[in-house]
Structure formats: C-alpha cells, structure tokens
C-alpha cells in the first residue's frame, strides 16, 4: 500500500521509537515470501524457535507500523496498518515477520481482510493500551 513516507522516514520512525538502531522493517523481497497470505506470516518454517514477544523492540515496530498506516494514501481504518508499504521514494518494505507472528499469537494483532484478501493487521485494544503506557507521547509530537 502506498504511504506518504520515504524509506528513510520509516527507518527514522523505528529508530526514534526504539531509541536506537532497529531492524523492525524488511526492505528486500525474497522469492519465497507471500505477504498476501496469512499462513506465510504465521508459519515458523523451521528456521527459528518461537522467541515470544520481545518487549521494547517489538513495541517500537508496532508503533512504527501504525504511524505508517496513518500516512497511507488510501484509507486505512484507525489502529490498522497495511501488510506492506510502497514508500513515496519508490521503495518497498514490510513489517518484520516475527513481530507479526508473535503479535498474532499473543493476541496483540488480528488479520485485516477485505474480499478474502489479507490487507494488513488490526492492533487490538489490549495492545493499544500497552502501547500508550510504553509510548505516552505520539511520534508526531516528538
């Protein structure tokens, strides 16, 4: 989904939320990934153990994705974000797969579908409350 941010803006948002270097964005596509398929987002694929929700890093990612959703060219419902981002400088990126997978497992995220297609993810009320405690100042007010 097109957003009104550059890839540099996205990375800056993530670093500001995390207070340092963060790897919450994937900026290169792999041939075996299908961001349109919920099963791809939730599958372990045998490469990594279930690492669980990783605190500040994962919350910083979630905050970054929500901010990107707010900057979408198309309408994105409040507290939702797209499955991938086409930035204003012509680049592509997506949320970190493990953050999405763990967010779904701990019920901080729910799939957002339209017409049977995965559009992105909704941040649950519980996760929004926790985000507000961790980050009391919105990114655009920093």
PADREN-54048 format. One line per field, with one value per atom (N, C-alpha, C): residue number from 1; residue in three letters; x, y, z; atom name. Coordinates in pm, 1 decimal. Layout:
// residues N
nr	c(NUM,...)
rest	c(ALA,...)
x	c(X,...)
y	c(Y,...)
z	c(Z,...)
atom	c(CA,...)
//
This chain:
// residues 142
nr	c(1,1,1,2,2,2,3,3,3,4,4,4,5,5,5,6,6,6,7,7,7,8,8,8,9,9,9,10,10,10,11,11,11,12,12,12,13,13,13,14,14,14,15,15,15,16,16,16,17,17,17,18,18,18,19,19,19,20,20,20,21,21,21,22,22,22,23,23,23,24,24,24,25,25,25,26,26,26,27,27,27,28,28,28,29,29,29,30,30,30,31,31,31,32,32,32,33,33,33,34,34,34,35,35,35,36,36,36,37,37,37,38,38,38,39,39,39,40,40,40,41,41,41,42,42,42,43,43,43,44,44,44,45,45,45,46,46,46,47,47,47,48,48,48,49,49,49,50,50,50,51,51,51,52,52,52,53,53,53,54,54,54,55,55,55,56,56,56,57,57,57,58,58,58,59,59,59,60,60,60,61,61,61,62,62,62,63,63,63,64,64,64,65,65,65,66,66,66,67,67,67,68,68,68,69,69,69,70,70,70,71,71,71,72,72,72,73,73,73,74,74,74,75,75,75,76,76,76,77,77,77,78,78,78,79,79,79,80,80,80,81,81,81,82,82,82,83,83,83,84,84,84,85,85,85,86,86,86,87,87,87,88,88,88,89,89,89,90,90,90,91,91,91,92,92,92,93,93,93,94,94,94,95,95,95,96,96,96,97,97,97,98,98,98,99,99,99,100,100,100,101,101,101,102,102,102,103,103,103,104,104,104,105,105,105,106,106,106,107,107,107,108,108,108,109,109,109,110,110,110,111,111,111,112,112,112,113,113,113,114,114,114,115,115,115,116,116,116,117,117,117,118,118,118,119,119,119,120,120,120,121,121,121,122,122,122,123,123,123,124,124,124,125,125,125,126,126,126,127,127,127,128,128,128,129,129,129,130,130,130,131,131,131,132,132,132,133,133,133,134,134,134,135,135,135,136,136,136,137,137,137,138,138,138,139,139,139,140,140,140,141,141,141,142,142,142)
rest	c(UNK,UNK,UNK,UNK,UNK,UNK,UNK,UNK,UNK,UNK,UNK,UNK,UNK,UNK,UNK,UNK,UNK,UNK,UNK,UNK,UNK,UNK,UNK,UNK,UNK,UNK,UNK,UNK,UNK,UNK,UNK,UNK,UNK,UNK,UNK,UNK,UNK,UNK,UNK,UNK,UNK,UNK,UNK,UNK,UNK,UNK,UNK,UNK,UNK,UNK,UNK,UNK,UNK,UNK,UNK,UNK,UNK,UNK,UNK,UNK,UNK,UNK,UNK,UNK,UNK,UNK,UNK,UNK,UNK,UNK,UNK,UNK,UNK,UNK,UNK,UNK,UNK,UNK,UNK,UNK,UNK,UNK,UNK,UNK,UNK,UNK,UNK,UNK,UNK,UNK,UNK,UNK,UNK,UNK,UNK,UNK,UNK,UNK,UNK,UNK,UNK,UNK,UNK,UNK,UNK,UNK,UNK,UNK,UNK,UNK,UNK,UNK,UNK,UNK,UNK,UNK,UNK,UNK,UNK,UNK,UNK,UNK,UNK,UNK,UNK,UNK,UNK,UNK,UNK,UNK,UNK,UNK,UNK,UNK,UNK,UNK,UNK,UNK,UNK,UNK,UNK,UNK,UNK,UNK,UNK,UNK,UNK,UNK,UNK,UNK,UNK,UNK,UNK,UNK,UNK,UNK,UNK,UNK,UNK,UNK,UNK,UNK,UNK,UNK,UNK,UNK,UNK,UNK,UNK,UNK,UNK,UNK,UNK,UNK,UNK,UNK,UNK,UNK,UNK,UNK,UNK,UNK,UNK,UNK,UNK,UNK,UNK,UNK,UNK,UNK,UNK,UNK,UNK,UNK,UNK,UNK,UNK,UNK,UNK,UNK,UNK,UNK,UNK,UNK,UNK,UNK,UNK,UNK,UNK,UNK,UNK,UNK,UNK,UNK,UNK,UNK,UNK,UNK,UNK,UNK,UNK,UNK,UNK,UNK,UNK,UNK,UNK,UNK,UNK,UNK,UNK,UNK,UNK,UNK,UNK,UNK,UNK,UNK,UNK,UNK,UNK,UNK,UNK,UNK,UNK,UNK,UNK,UNK,UNK,UNK,UNK,UNK,UNK,UNK,UNK,UNK,UNK,UNK,UNK,UNK,UNK,UNK,UNK,UNK,UNK,UNK,UNK,UNK,UNK,UNK,UNK,UNK,UNK,UNK,UNK,UNK,UNK,UNK,UNK,UNK,UNK,UNK,UNK,UNK,UNK,UNK,UNK,UNK,UNK,UNK,UNK,UNK,UNK,UNK,UNK,UNK,UNK,UNK,UNK,UNK,UNK,UNK,UNK,UNK,UNK,UNK,UNK,UNK,UNK,UNK,UNK,UNK,UNK,UNK,UNK,UNK,UNK,UNK,UNK,UNK,UNK,UNK,UNK,UNK,UNK,UNK,UNK,UNK,UNK,UNK,UNK,UNK,UNK,UNK,UNK,UNK,UNK,UNK,UNK,UNK,UNK,UNK,UNK,UNK,UNK,UNK,UNK,UNK,UNK,UNK,UNK,UNK,UNK,UNK,UNK,UNK,UNK,UNK,UNK,UNK,UNK,UNK,UNK,UNK,UNK,UNK,UNK,UNK,UNK,UNK,UNK,UNK,UNK,UNK,UNK,UNK,UNK,UNK,UNK,UNK,UNK,UNK,UNK,UNK,UNK,UNK,UNK,UNK,UNK,UNK,UNK,UNK,UNK,UNK,UNK,UNK,UNK,UNK,UNK,UNK,UNK,UNK,UNK,UNK,UNK,UNK,UNK,UNK,UNK,UNK,UNK,UNK,UNK,UNK,UNK,UNK,UNK,UNK,UNK,UNK,UNK,UNK,UNK,UNK,UNK,UNK)
x	c(84.2,0.0,89.0,52.6,130.4,117.0,232.1,232.9,310.7,278.8,345.0,465.7,554.2,680.8,786.7,909.8,1020.8,1071.4,1155.2,1214.0,1298.0,1365.3,1444.2,1353.7,1237.4,1140.4,1096.2,1067.7,1024.4,1132.5,1256.0,1365.0,1386.9,1372.2,1386.5,1277.6,1153.8,1044.6,1075.5,1124.1,1157.2,1269.3,1371.8,1484.1,1443.0,1355.8,1307.5,1224.9,1140.0,1056.9,1141.7,1245.8,1330.9,1445.8,1469.4,1582.6,1715.2,1724.0,1847.4,1820.6,1924.6,1912.5,1812.3,1727.9,1623.0,1609.2,1575.9,1558.2,1413.8,1320.5,1179.1,1116.2,1196.1,1148.5,1232.3,1166.6,1235.6,1227.5,1343.5,1346.5,1378.2,1394.8,1418.5,1325.6,1270.3,1177.5,1254.4,1198.5,1253.1,1151.3,1199.6,1110.1,1009.2,1041.5,951.6,851.0,850.8,755.5,632.7,518.5,392.1,318.7,339.2,280.5,128.7,70.5,-75.4,-137.5,-54.0,-100.2,-78.2,-185.9,-174.6,-91.4,-102.0,-22.3,127.2,169.3,311.2,354.0,269.9,303.3,310.9,230.9,222.7,304.6,357.9,433.9,573.1,618.5,753.1,859.0,827.1,918.5,1044.3,1045.8,1154.9,1287.5,1295.1,1422.9,1450.7,1348.2,1367.7,1276.5,1322.9,1238.3,1135.8,1032.0,931.9,995.5,1027.7,1102.8,1016.0,885.5,797.1,802.2,723.0,717.6,839.8,916.0,1043.5,1037.5,940.8,937.3,952.6,1043.1,1055.5,1076.8,1158.8,1183.9,1054.2,977.1,853.8,749.5,743.0,650.5,690.2,819.9,866.9,826.2,835.4,791.7,643.8,563.9,419.4,384.1,450.5,426.0,462.4,572.2,615.8,514.2,464.7,367.7,237.3,192.7,70.9,88.8,203.8,230.1,232.4,291.4,291.9,149.0,66.3,-73.7,-148.1,-115.0,-176.7,-136.8,-23.7,27.7,-2.7,-92.5,-127.3,-202.4,-180.6,-251.2,-398.6,-425.1,-562.3,-607.5,-738.6,-791.9,-755.4,-697.6,-668.3,-743.5,-825.9,-900.1,-806.0,-856.7,-778.1,-735.2,-610.3,-549.8,-525.0,-516.5,-482.2,-355.3,-285.7,-173.7,-165.3,-111.2,-103.7,0.7,-11.1,81.0,217.5,222.2,349.2,332.3,445.5,444.2,520.9,458.6,526.5,552.1,678.6,712.5,709.7,706.4,695.4,820.1,931.5,1053.0,1068.5,958.6,959.9,1018.8,1043.3,1098.4,984.4,1016.9,920.1,976.4,888.0,928.2,804.9,829.8,719.4,755.0,653.0,681.2,766.6,834.7,912.1,816.7,843.8,754.6,738.3,846.4,836.4,751.5,758.7,673.6,527.3,494.0,355.4,314.0,397.4,365.3,342.0,433.7,418.8,301.6,280.7,167.1,33.9,22.7,-99.2,-109.9,0.6,-1.4,-42.6,4.1,-29.4,-153.2,-218.6,-344.2,-329.5,-214.3,-196.2,-237.8,-241.2,-277.2,-382.2,-465.2,-561.6,-551.0,-569.4,-564.7,-676.6,-646.9,-743.8,-759.8,-879.0,-905.2,-1016.8,-1014.1,-1120.5,-1134.2,-1255.4,-1279.0,-1198.1,-1173.4,-1097.5,-947.3,-900.0,-756.6,-701.4,-583.0,-517.3,-471.0,-521.9,-484.9,-376.9,-382.0,-289.3,-332.4,-314.1,-338.4,-402.9,-486.9,-551.4,-483.8,-453.0,-394.9,-510.4,-508.5,-618.8,-620.5,-733.9,-749.4,-645.1,-618.4,-517.7,-380.7,-342.8,-212.7,-207.7,-317.3,-319.7,-300.5,-362.4,-343.5,-197.3,-137.0,4.0,93.9,65.2,142.5,136.6,17.8,2.8,83.4,96.7,178.1,326.6,368.3,510.2,552.3,466.1,495.3,385.6,391.5,283.9,277.1,385.5,387.3,382.6,281.2,274.5,399.0,436.0,555.3,551.0,433.7,428.3,435.4,441.5,456.3,594.9,684.1,819.9,902.2)
y	c(-117.5,0.0,124.2,221.1,344.8,425.9,479.0,564.6,692.0,797.0,926.0,938.8,842.8,842.8,782.9,827.3,763.6,647.0,564.4,454.4,510.2,622.1,686.1,733.3,789.9,830.9,711.2,600.5,478.8,431.7,427.9,382.6,479.0,608.5,707.8,689.2,666.5,642.5,522.7,416.1,295.7,324.0,395.6,425.7,518.2,615.4,704.7,628.2,538.8,461.2,368.2,311.7,215.0,282.1,408.2,482.8,421.8,388.6,332.0,254.4,189.3,111.8,-1.9,-19.4,-120.0,-191.6,-318.1,-395.6,-441.8,-352.5,-389.7,-378.7,-339.5,-331.4,-421.8,-493.4,-572.9,-493.9,-468.0,-379.5,-450.6,-581.7,-654.8,-775.4,-797.8,-909.6,-1038.0,-1146.9,-1279.3,-1352.5,-1439.9,-1508.6,-1598.5,-1649.4,-1744.1,-1677.0,-1545.8,-1482.1,-1431.9,-1452.9,-1407.7,-1328.4,-1197.6,-1113.2,-1108.1,-1157.4,-1161.0,-1281.3,-1373.0,-1498.9,-1498.3,-1503.6,-1505.0,-1623.1,-1736.5,-1853.3,-1825.1,-1745.1,-1710.3,-1630.8,-1537.7,-1454.2,-1535.3,-1640.3,-1713.4,-1841.6,-1885.1,-2011.0,-1994.6,-2100.0,-2099.8,-2134.9,-2219.4,-2263.3,-2332.1,-2368.2,-2447.2,-2377.1,-2248.5,-2179.0,-2119.8,-2073.8,-2009.5,-2074.6,-2075.3,-2120.2,-2010.3,-2045.8,-1948.2,-1856.2,-1736.7,-1646.5,-1563.4,-1564.1,-1484.5,-1336.2,-1258.1,-1113.0,-1051.3,-969.4,-918.3,-774.1,-742.0,-614.1,-491.1,-402.9,-270.2,-273.6,-364.1,-372.4,-398.4,-495.2,-530.0,-419.4,-355.3,-243.2,-127.5,-103.3,2.9,-27.8,-153.8,-193.0,-167.2,-210.5,-192.1,-44.2,37.2,181.3,238.4,193.3,238.3,198.8,75.7,28.1,108.2,137.7,217.5,356.9,417.1,550.6,545.8,442.7,427.7,412.1,336.7,321.3,453.9,540.4,673.5,758.3,725.8,803.8,737.8,641.3,572.2,665.6,648.2,726.0,685.0,554.2,503.3,504.6,499.4,498.1,368.7,383.9,271.3,299.8,206.7,230.9,261.0,335.8,368.2,239.3,237.0,123.5,1.7,24.8,-78.2,-33.7,-129.8,-96.1,-199.4,-159.1,-249.4,-359.3,-464.1,-578.6,-544.4,-443.6,-396.9,-252.0,-186.0,-42.8,-9.8,67.5,125.9,271.5,304.4,436.7,542.5,667.5,778.0,795.2,733.9,740.4,616.7,541.3,427.9,299.9,294.4,174.4,91.8,-28.9,-121.0,-169.2,-189.4,-254.6,-318.6,-403.0,-469.0,-480.2,-504.6,-529.3,-654.7,-661.8,-780.5,-898.2,-1008.8,-1124.9,-1176.8,-1182.7,-1235.8,-1147.0,-1015.8,-926.8,-955.5,-971.6,-1001.3,-1137.8,-1237.9,-1374.1,-1376.2,-1316.7,-1316.3,-1228.7,-1117.4,-1031.3,-1102.9,-1185.3,-1264.9,-1370.0,-1435.0,-1540.9,-1489.7,-1369.3,-1316.4,-1226.7,-1223.7,-1150.8,-998.9,-947.5,-803.5,-758.7,-852.5,-824.1,-922.0,-873.8,-958.8,-930.6,-1032.3,-1010.2,-916.1,-833.4,-743.6,-791.7,-837.9,-888.2,-807.4,-806.6,-744.1,-827.1,-869.5,-950.9,-1079.1,-1136.0,-1259.5,-1242.7,-1118.8,-1093.1,-1026.5,-1069.1,-1007.3,-867.3,-767.4,-628.1,-580.0,-633.7,-589.5,-645.0,-562.3,-610.0,-500.7,-544.7,-454.3,-472.6,-361.7,-365.8,-373.2,-472.4,-494.1,-387.0,-376.8,-278.6,-300.5,-425.7,-455.0,-402.3,-427.1,-380.6,-228.2,-163.8,-17.3,41.6,-18.6,27.7,15.2,-98.2,-118.6,-22.3,-0.1,96.4,235.7,276.4,408.4,420.0,311.9,314.3,322.0,247.9,243.5,371.5,424.0,544.5,648.2,721.2,816.0,935.7,963.8,1076.7,1022.7,1062.1,1015.8,1055.6,976.1,1003.4,1140.7,1182.9,1311.2,1430.7,1407.0,1515.6,1518.7,1429.0,1424.4,1538.9)
z	c(0.0,0.0,0.0,-79.9,-88.9,40.1,84.8,203.4,173.0,246.3,228.7,321.1,313.1,386.8,295.6,309.4,238.6,322.7,265.0,341.7,456.7,433.0,539.0,652.0,618.6,720.6,804.2,737.1,807.7,904.8,858.6,944.3,1060.2,1035.1,1141.8,1247.6,1204.5,1299.4,1388.5,1327.5,1404.5,1503.6,1460.4,1549.0,1662.1,1634.5,1739.5,1842.1,1795.6,1887.5,1973.2,1914.4,1984.9,2058.3,2032.4,2089.3,2046.3,1921.5,1867.8,1741.0,1691.4,1568.7,1587.2,1488.0,1497.6,1363.9,1368.6,1245.3,1230.6,1254.2,1252.0,1113.3,1014.2,876.0,787.4,699.0,597.7,468.0,406.1,289.7,158.4,161.9,36.9,30.6,-86.6,-106.1,-132.4,-82.9,-112.3,-199.1,-283.9,-377.5,-307.8,-189.3,-122.4,-29.6,-19.3,71.6,-2.8,58.7,1.8,108.8,110.0,213.8,205.7,96.0,81.7,150.9,200.1,258.7,409.9,486.9,632.8,680.7,612.9,652.5,644.3,547.8,539.1,662.6,706.0,822.0,951.2,962.2,1089.1,1092.9,979.8,974.1,1034.2,1102.5,1159.8,1056.8,962.4,856.6,909.9,1036.8,1092.6,1108.4,1080.1,1087.3,1225.1,1293.4,1423.2,1526.0,1647.6,1757.7,1786.9,1859.7,1899.2,2002.7,1965.0,2051.3,2143.9,2121.1,2204.5,2169.0,2240.1,2219.8,2285.1,2210.9,2260.6,2309.9,2388.4,2458.1,2371.4,2412.9,2353.4,2202.9,2154.7,2010.2,1934.1,1980.2,1910.5,1923.6,2041.5,2058.3,1966.6,1952.2,1862.0,1718.1,1679.2,1545.8,1526.2,1621.7,1612.5,1601.2,1679.5,1675.6,1537.7,1482.7,1350.3,1243.3,1249.6,1150.4,1158.5,1280.8,1296.6,1237.4,1263.0,1208.1,1055.4,998.2,852.4,800.5,872.2,833.4,833.1,928.3,933.6,813.3,752.2,639.0,504.2,504.2,379.2,285.0,155.2,53.8,52.9,55.9,63.4,208.9,227.8,363.5,434.9,552.0,640.0,769.6,816.8,940.1,1057.4,1153.4,1272.6,1343.0,1387.1,1458.3,1369.0,1239.5,1141.9,1069.4,1010.8,923.1,811.4,694.9,579.9,597.1,518.1,523.7,464.5,376.9,321.4,278.6,255.3,230.0,102.5,14.6,-100.9,-63.8,-39.1,12.2,-98.1,-56.1,-152.0,-238.1,-198.8,-281.0,-370.0,-386.7,-478.7,-423.0,-293.7,-230.8,-170.9,-130.1,-70.0,63.0,159.6,284.5,346.0,443.6,513.5,661.3,744.7,885.9,903.8,1014.6,1049.5,1069.9,1003.7,1009.4,1152.0,1228.5,1364.6,1455.1,1436.2,1515.9,1485.4,1358.5,1320.8,1375.3,1355.4,1401.0,1552.1,1627.0,1772.5,1815.9,1746.4,1778.9,1763.3,1660.4,1641.7,1751.8,1784.0,1886.1,2023.8,2060.1,2193.1,2189.2,2074.3,2053.7,2065.4,2023.6,2009.5,1869.7,1776.4,1637.6,1588.4,1496.8,1427.5,1278.3,1194.9,1050.0,1004.9,907.2,844.5,700.8,667.8,533.0,467.1,336.3,257.1,130.2,102.9,-16.2,-17.0,101.3,111.8,99.4,89.4,74.2,200.5,243.3,358.0,319.7,390.4,364.2,460.8,582.9,686.3,820.3,924.8,1060.2,1144.5,1239.0,1334.4,1469.1,1534.0,1667.6,1766.9,1855.6,1949.3,2058.5,2127.6,2235.2,2344.9,2380.1,2482.4,2440.4,2316.3,2266.8,2262.4,2224.9,2221.4,2360.2,2461.5,2599.9,2641.8,2609.7,2643.9,2567.0,2440.5,2360.7,2422.6,2467.7,2529.8,2658.6,2732.0,2854.6,2822.4,2720.9,2684.9,2614.1,2528.0,2449.3,2474.5,2586.7,2616.7,2521.4,2448.2,2355.1,2212.3,2133.1,1994.0,1915.4,1815.5,1734.9,1669.7,1623.4,1553.3,1647.8,1779.2,1875.8,1937.1,1894.6,1949.5,1897.6)
atom	c(N,CA,C,N,CA,C,N,CA,C,N,CA,C,N,CA,C,N,CA,C,N,CA,C,N,CA,C,N,CA,C,N,CA,C,N,CA,C,N,CA,C,N,CA,C,N,CA,C,N,CA,C,N,CA,C,N,CA,C,N,CA,C,N,CA,C,N,CA,C,N,CA,C,N,CA,C,N,CA,C,N,CA,C,N,CA,C,N,CA,C,N,CA,C,N,CA,C,N,CA,C,N,CA,C,N,CA,C,N,CA,C,N,CA,C,N,CA,C,N,CA,C,N,CA,C,N,CA,C,N,CA,C,N,CA,C,N,CA,C,N,CA,C,N,CA,C,N,CA,C,N,CA,C,N,CA,C,N,CA,C,N,CA,C,N,CA,C,N,CA,C,N,CA,C,N,CA,C,N,CA,C,N,CA,C,N,CA,C,N,CA,C,N,CA,C,N,CA,C,N,CA,C,N,CA,C,N,CA,C,N,CA,C,N,CA,C,N,CA,C,N,CA,C,N,CA,C,N,CA,C,N,CA,C,N,CA,C,N,CA,C,N,CA,C,N,CA,C,N,CA,C,N,CA,C,N,CA,C,N,CA,C,N,CA,C,N,CA,C,N,CA,C,N,CA,C,N,CA,C,N,CA,C,N,CA,C,N,CA,C,N,CA,C,N,CA,C,N,CA,C,N,CA,C,N,CA,C,N,CA,C,N,CA,C,N,CA,C,N,CA,C,N,CA,C,N,CA,C,N,CA,C,N,CA,C,N,CA,C,N,CA,C,N,CA,C,N,CA,C,N,CA,C,N,CA,C,N,CA,C,N,CA,C,N,CA,C,N,CA,C,N,CA,C,N,CA,C,N,CA,C,N,CA,C,N,CA,C,N,CA,C,N,CA,C,N,CA,C,N,CA,C,N,CA,C,N,CA,C,N,CA,C,N,CA,C,N,CA,C,N,CA,C,N,CA,C,N,CA,C,N,CA,C,N,CA,C,N,CA,C,N,CA,C,N,CA,C,N,CA,C,N,CA,C,N,CA,C,N,CA,C,N,CA,C,N,CA,C,N,CA,C,N,CA,C,N,CA,C,N,CA,C,N,CA,C,N,CA,C,N,CA,C,N,CA,C)
//
